[in-house]
Protein backbone atom coordinates (compact mmCIF):
# COMPACT_ATOMS: atom_id res chain seq x y z
CA UNK A 1 0.00 0.00 0.00
CA UNK A 2 1.47 3.32 -1.04
CA UNK A 3 -0.82 5.56 1.00
CA UNK A 4 -2.59 6.92 -2.10
CA UNK A 5 -6.33 6.76 -2.53
CA UNK A 6 -8.09 6.24 -5.85
CA UNK A 7 -9.53 9.78 -5.84
CA UNK A 8 -6.15 11.54 -5.99
CA UNK A 9 -5.63 11.94 -2.26
CA UNK A 10 -3.02 10.70 0.17
CA UNK A 11 -3.43 9.53 3.76
CA UNK A 12 -1.26 10.81 6.60
CA UNK A 13 -0.41 7.24 7.61
CA UNK A 14 2.40 6.68 10.07
CA UNK A 15 2.76 10.36 10.96
CA UNK A 16 -0.79 10.57 12.30
CA UNK A 17 -0.64 11.80 15.89
CA UNK A 18 -3.41 9.40 16.89
CA UNK A 19 -1.24 6.41 15.99
CA UNK A 20 1.70 7.78 17.94
CA UNK A 21 -0.53 8.29 20.98
CA UNK A 22 -2.00 4.80 20.56
CA UNK A 23 1.47 3.24 20.61
CA UNK A 24 2.49 5.25 23.68
CA UNK A 25 -0.68 4.34 25.57
CA UNK A 26 -0.18 0.71 24.55
CA UNK A 27 3.39 0.58 25.86
CA UNK A 28 2.62 2.42 29.10
CA UNK A 29 -0.53 0.37 29.61
CA UNK A 30 1.36 -2.91 29.28
CA UNK A 31 4.07 -1.73 31.69
CA UNK A 32 1.59 -0.47 34.31
CA UNK A 33 -0.54 -3.61 33.99
CA UNK A 34 2.48 -5.88 34.47
CA UNK A 35 3.61 -3.86 37.50
CA UNK A 36 0.14 -4.18 38.96
CA UNK A 37 -0.02 -7.92 38.35
CA UNK A 38 3.44 -8.85 39.57
CA UNK A 39 4.19 -6.40 42.37
CA UNK A 40 3.27 -7.50 45.86
CA UNK A 41 3.44 -4.27 47.79
CA UNK A 42 0.78 -3.55 50.38
CA UNK A 43 1.62 0.17 50.49
CA UNK A 44 -0.60 1.07 47.54
CA UNK A 45 -3.47 -1.08 48.81
CA UNK A 46 -3.56 0.93 52.03
CA UNK A 47 -3.79 4.16 50.05
CA UNK A 48 -6.43 2.96 47.57
CA UNK A 49 -8.66 0.87 49.81
CA UNK A 50 -7.52 -2.60 48.67
CA UNK A 51 -7.88 -1.72 45.00
CA UNK A 52 -4.96 -2.57 42.74
CA UNK A 53 -4.95 0.75 40.92
CA UNK A 54 -2.09 -0.22 38.60
CA UNK A 55 -4.16 -3.04 37.11
CA UNK A 56 -7.14 -0.79 36.52
CA UNK A 57 -5.05 2.03 35.06
CA UNK A 58 -3.17 -0.42 32.84
CA UNK A 59 -6.44 -1.81 31.50
CA UNK A 60 -7.83 1.68 30.92
CA UNK A 61 -4.65 2.72 29.05
CA UNK A 62 -4.99 -0.35 26.81
CA UNK A 63 -8.61 0.59 26.10
CA UNK A 64 -7.59 4.17 25.25
CA UNK A 65 -4.87 2.83 22.94
CA UNK A 66 -7.42 0.64 21.17
CA UNK A 67 -9.79 3.59 20.78
CA UNK A 68 -7.07 5.83 19.32
CA UNK A 69 -6.02 3.07 16.92
CA UNK A 70 -9.60 2.43 15.88
CA UNK A 71 -10.22 6.15 15.39
CA UNK A 72 -7.14 6.48 13.19
CA UNK A 73 -8.14 3.40 11.19
CA UNK A 74 -11.79 4.38 10.64
CA UNK A 75 -11.26 8.11 9.98
CA UNK A 76 -7.84 8.61 8.41
CA UNK A 77 -6.52 12.09 7.75
CA UNK A 78 -6.80 12.65 4.00
CA UNK A 79 -4.47 15.11 2.29
CA UNK A 80 -5.75 16.48 -1.06
CA UNK A 81 -3.53 15.85 -4.07
CA UNK A 82 -3.27 19.59 -4.78
CA UNK A 83 -1.59 20.16 -1.43
CA UNK A 84 0.83 17.29 -2.04
CA UNK A 85 1.76 18.61 -5.49
CA UNK A 86 2.17 22.16 -4.16
CA UNK A 87 4.44 20.89 -1.40
CA UNK A 88 6.53 18.84 -3.84
CA UNK A 89 7.07 21.89 -6.09
CA UNK A 90 8.50 24.01 -3.28
VOGU-3710 file (C-alpha; in Angstrom, 3 decimals, decimal comma):
1> xxxxxxxxxx> 0,000/0,000/0,000  1,473/3,319/-1,039  -0,815/5,560/0,998  -2,587/6,923/-2,095  -6,327/6,758/-2,532  -8,087/6,240/-5,855  -9,533/9,778/-5,837  -6,151/11,535/-5,993  -5,633/11,944/-2,262  -3,016/10,700/0,173
11> xxxxxxxxxx> -3,428/9,532/3,763  -1,260/10,808/6,600  -0,415/7,238/7,606  2,400/6,676/10,065  2,762/10,359/10,960  -0,788/10,572/12,296  -0,635/11,798/15,893  -3,408/9,399/16,887  -1,238/6,409/15,985  1,703/7,785/17,945
21> xxxxxxxxxx> -0,530/8,291/20,984  -1,998/4,803/20,558  1,468/3,241/20,610  2,494/5,253/23,676  -0,675/4,335/25,568  -0,185/0,705/24,550  3,388/0,579/25,858  2,623/2,421/29,097  -0,530/0,368/29,612  1,361/-2,908/29,285
31> xxxxxxxxxx> 4,065/-1,731/31,693  1,592/-0,466/34,305  -0,539/-3,607/33,992  2,476/-5,878/34,474  3,614/-3,862/37,497  0,139/-4,181/38,958  -0,023/-7,917/38,350  3,437/-8,854/39,567  4,189/-6,399/42,367  3,268/-7,497/45,862
41> xxxxxxxxxx> 3,440/-4,268/47,793  0,781/-3,550/50,379  1,619/0,167/50,486  -0,598/1,067/47,540  -3,470/-1,080/48,814  -3,564/0,930/52,035  -3,791/4,161/50,048  -6,426/2,957/47,566  -8,665/0,872/49,808  -7,521/-2,600/48,675
51> xxxxxxxxxx> -7,884/-1,720/45,001  -4,960/-2,568/42,739  -4,949/0,751/40,925  -2,092/-0,224/38,602  -4,156/-3,041/37,108  -7,145/-0,785/36,519  -5,049/2,035/35,063  -3,174/-0,416/32,840  -6,437/-1,811/31,499  -7,826/1,683/30,920
61> xxxxxxxxxx> -4,655/2,716/29,051  -4,987/-0,346/26,814  -8,614/0,589/26,102  -7,595/4,168/25,253  -4,866/2,829/22,944  -7,418/0,640/21,172  -9,795/3,592/20,785  -7,071/5,828/19,322  -6,016/3,072/16,924  -9,602/2,428/15,881
71> xxxxxxxxxx> -10,223/6,150/15,390  -7,139/6,482/13,190  -8,144/3,402/11,193  -11,793/4,378/10,640  -11,264/8,112/9,981  -7,843/8,615/8,413  -6,523/12,086/7,747  -6,798/12,653/3,999  -4,467/15,109/2,290  -5,752/16,475/-1,056
81> xxxxxxxxxx> -3,532/15,850/-4,072  -3,269/19,591/-4,782  -1,588/20,164/-1,427  0,829/17,293/-2,042  1,756/18,609/-5,489  2,167/22,156/-4,158  4,443/20,892/-1,399  6,534/18,844/-3,842  7,068/21,893/-6,088  8,498/24,013/-3,283
//
